[in-house]
């Protein structure tokens, strides 16, 4: 029997897949979105437990210009909720206490984060010669531009919060492409940033930090509701193959195995999942994608009595540098950021553990993970009472780790797919940034590649 035929199929209903499907829907007659999960949104999952709003995946998002435009097309701008002004205060755990991160150049003058020598090294950046960051790690690139102390005390912890990764392994060209371009074009990061500010205007990002009123899981469902056909959930694509100028997908789902023919195909999955599907149709691209490493993450939210904390939980939260020797990577003060995240008189603290610093944590029993998290909270905030663990969430393949070869690897993948896999595009957090907004933009870009306006 011939398989049903559609204009486009998207595999993966995370934010990248949702964006790709909705953008393709604007251009084509029929689009199918397939995901093995029981709900759309990928890692964006939210539970309501005992009056607490618990995020199982990302807790906050930034709204960059492509995401802002996407939400405007869907009429969903008002669904998101901006973090309260307290979110502007962010801290690092340093020398046994929480130290605020300066948010302005003037704030760098008085901060205890850097020594006098470190501050003078930062000020010397405009005087340094141009280098070549193409094959450098973040630590090599920013250590060369800003000094080793800035990398150890600020850049490294920042990357822990975003990538759960190691600045010595992450590639500068992939993680900070705009900064690499500033050095290439203007020699200095500071002078380049000043020149860019005086130059052309870009489409505006939304300032601040965002979530949704009921959490990011419900937000993902609101996005999915804009599809004309609901996602085919609980269905797994077993294989793909070329079939007379179309893509043939073998799918197993609630109704049993079946086949689907599609003129266009977007793989909006993790890099390993995309590699597995591409192995039979483009082995070289599959091999390159399989070389992309991922960092595991364990999230442990706690409900606490604010009075039991010797250091008040104020602001966005804090990050922990590698030198502190803790399994705790950081902690978000969710009840400080958004209203209604905790019952009256309680605080919601979301601890993040694992990453490339402690990858084995993802496999430990819940009791051991909670113990490590409590030890970290006690060291950083000081606990006078026992916090209540609300959940333990494990993501073994949580965050892609773009190394110094990442840009060249992706260029090779795109070259191979263009030659061997017409009508196929990739989307996902491993392509252009790990943030929710970046993953969404990759889905928009994949749709534009396959069905240009």
DALIN-V760107 format. One record per helix or strand of 3 or more residues. SS is the DSSP state (helix for helix, strand for strand). FROM is the first residue (numbers start at 0). TO is the last residue. If there is no record, write none. Layout:
ss:SS from:FROM to:TO
ss:SS from:FROM to:TO
This chain:
ss:strand from:3 to:10
ss:helix from:14 to:26
ss:strand from:30 to:34
ss:strand from:45 to:48
ss:strand from:51 to:54
ss:strand from:60 to:62
ss:helix from:64 to:73
ss:helix from:76 to:78
ss:strand from:79 to:81
ss:helix from:84 to:87
ss:strand from:89 to:93
ss:strand from:96 to:99
ss:helix from:106 to:109
ss:helix from:115 to:122
ss:helix from:124 to:126
ss:helix from:137 to:145
ss:helix from:147 to:162
ss:helix from:171 to:174
ss:helix from:176 to:185
ss:helix from:188 to:197
ss:strand from:205 to:211
ss:helix from:215 to:223
ss:strand from:235 to:242
ss:strand from:245 to:252
ss:strand from:255 to:266
ss:helix from:270 to:277
ss:helix from:282 to:289
ss:strand from:292 to:303
ss:helix from:305 to:307
ss:strand from:316 to:319
ss:helix from:321 to:323
ss:strand from:327 to:332
ss:helix from:333 to:336
ss:strand from:346 to:353
ss:helix from:358 to:362
ss:helix from:365 to:379
ss:strand from:392 to:400
ss:helix from:405 to:419
ss:strand from:423 to:425
ss:helix from:428 to:431
ss:helix from:435 to:449
